Amino acid sequence: MRWIRRLSLLAVVGVVVLTCSCSRQQPPSTPPSAYPVAVDFDKVGKYPALTKSGAGYVYDDVLEYRVWVHPGDDDYYRAFAIYEEAKRFSERTERAEEPLVLVLQREHINEPEPGKYVYVKGDRITEWRVEWLAGSKRGPDTIQKFLERKAKESAQQKNQPDRK
């Protein structure tokens, strides 16, 4: 009878300990950020310095945040995995620019001339302004919907009478 009580008590204690330990939130591995963090922290700072600049309308992954510094003849950049770290460095460093974000585009939209949009498939690395990230993450049908919307807008503009 005693061993049943001990076994029951042990089982209750075990359940309580297990429940308490499972309900604790694990600390986040990275601090919260207003923007996506780099997809691979180990590669931050290892991408080519010279890349494309801007364009594409959509992105697949954030590779790093960059702060370009212009001390004189030898311009350089510092790379960061998290936007807020890049922003702090930019604010504290003389002759530093605002942070840019290096993004990977597996598919993107080219605009060779105003109003003409071309779907492009293939990896492309480019620097963007950080604010362009908002609403620009590519999903499965993002590009198709964008092109359809632009075609519809273009057709509507052609059907409007001239207001001269």
N, C-alpha and C positions, 0 to 999 in steps of 0.2 A: 504494500500500500504506500509506503514511504517513497519508493522508487517511482511510483506513478505520479505522486505529487511533485517530486523533484523534476521528473521529465516534463510534466505540464508546465511547471514554473520556468524551466529552461526554454521550452517552446515559446512561451509568452514573451520572455525576455528577448529571445532571438527575433521574433516577429516585430517587436517594438524597435529594436536596434536596426533591423533591416528597413523598416518603414521610415524611421528618422533619417537614416543615411541616404535613402533613395529620394526623399523629398527635398533635400538640400539642392539648391541650384549650384551648379559648377560655375566657378568664376569664368568669365569669357576669356578666350585665348587671346583676343585683341580688344583694345578699348573700343567703345562705341564711336562711330564716325558718321558724319553727315553725308559722306560719299562712300561708294564701294571701296573696299580695301584691295590691295594687289592680290592677284590670283595665286601667285607663287612667291612668297617672301624670299626664298633662296635665290631667285633670279633678279631681284631688285638691284639696280645699279650695274647690271651686266648686259643690258640691251645697247645697241649701237647709239652713239650720241646723235648722229645725223639720221633723221627719219623723214617721212612725209610730214606735212603740216596741215592740219585741219581737214575738212571735207568728209564725205562718206555718209553722213546723216545718222548712222547707227554704229554701235560697237558691240563686241562680244565679251571681251574681258578687259579689266583694268590691269595693266602690267606694272605701273609705278607712277608716282607723282614726282615731278621734276621742278627744281628751282634753279634757274639759270642766274649766274652771278657774272658781273662784268667789272672786274677790278682794274682792267687796263687792257693790255694786249692779249692776255691769256684768259678768254672766257671759259667757264666751266659750269657744270651743273652738279647738284647733289640730288640723289634719288632717295625716295622714301616709299614705304609700303602703305602709309596712312596719310590722308590729306592733312589732318590737323598738325602732324609733325612737320610736314612741308610748309604749312602756313606759318607756324612759329619760327622756323628757320628763316623764312622769307622776311618776316617782320623784324628779326633781330640782326640780319646781315646787311651790311652796307652794300649798295649797288646790286641788290638782288631783285629779280622780277617776282611777280605773283606766281604761285605754283601753276604748272601745267600738268595735264595727265597724259600718260602714254597709254594708248589703247590698242588692242588687237581687233582687227576687223576681219572676220572670215568671209563675210559677204558685206557689200556696201553699195551705196548709190553714188554713181558718178554724175556730175552735172557739167558736161563739157561746154555748154552755153546756157545762158539763163532760160529756164523753163524746159530744158531738154534733159531728161533723166534716163540713166542707163544702169541696169542691174549688173553688178560685177561680183563674180565668185572667185575667191582666192585670198590667201592671207595677205594682210597689209598692216603695218605698224605705223601709227601716226600720233603726233602730239595734238591734243585738243585743249581748248579752254575748259576748265573744270566744270563750269556751269552748263556746258553742253551735255554732260552726262544725264541730267534730269530728263526722264522720259525717252531716252535714246537706246536703251538696252534692246538688242535685237531678239525678237521671239520668232517662232516658226513661220508666221505669216506677216511680220512687220513690213518687210520690203514690198510684198505684193499689195498690201493695203495702202501703203504710201503711194505706190505707182498708180493704183486705181483712183485714189483720191485726187492726185495731181492731174490725171487724165480727165477726170470729171470737171475739175476746176477750169482746166484749159478749154474744154468743150463749152462750158457755161460762158466763159469770157468771149469766145468766138461768136456765140449766139446773141450777145447783148448788142443793142444798137449803139452806134457811136454817139457820144454826147459832145458835140462840138458847138 
